[in-house]
Every structure is written in C-alpha cells, then in structure tokens.
Amino acid sequence: MSSIGATSNDRPDKRATFLLSGTGDLIEPDDGIVAVGSGGPFAMAAARALARHSQLDARRIAAEAMSIAADICIYTNPNLTIEEL
C-alpha cells in the first residue's frame, strides 16, 4: 500500500506539505511531493517526473503516479481513493 500527497494533522494546510517520520521528525520536501508505503519510492519518482514534464494538475499527477507504482510494486494495488483538501 502506498500513498502520495500531503500528510495532515488536525489542521490541514494546502499551502505546505510535510511528512512526519517514524522518529517524530517533521520533514518538508524540496519539491512539495511526498510518498509513503511500500510503493512510495516508485510513486514519488513518477510524481516528480509528471510534475516536471507535464501540465497535469495535482490530482491527476497523484492518480497517474499511483497507477505507475501499482504496475511496478506487487504490494501496491490499483484501487485508488483520492481525497483532496
């Protein structure tokens, strides 16, 4: 299972994206893209490429990146639920 996008707490903010690490560190990515889970590295690579080389909006980038990750990682399935802030 993989997720791509912004993590949130009680007060989501769509102006910034952060990742909370397992050790409690709050990480802000350089390009605003985060991905977690077994297929996270695949999804992140796909999302970065799509963001740099296409005119797709954030929702479509997330969907396409997850689809690519699902094609590569046996633990990531193609059934998506996308929630937007």
Buried (B, 14 or more C-beta within 10 A) or exposed (E): EBBBBBBBEEEEEEEEBBBBEEEEEEEEBEEBBBBBBBBBBBBBBBBBBBBEEEEBEBEEBBBBBBBBBBEEBEEBEEEEEEEEE
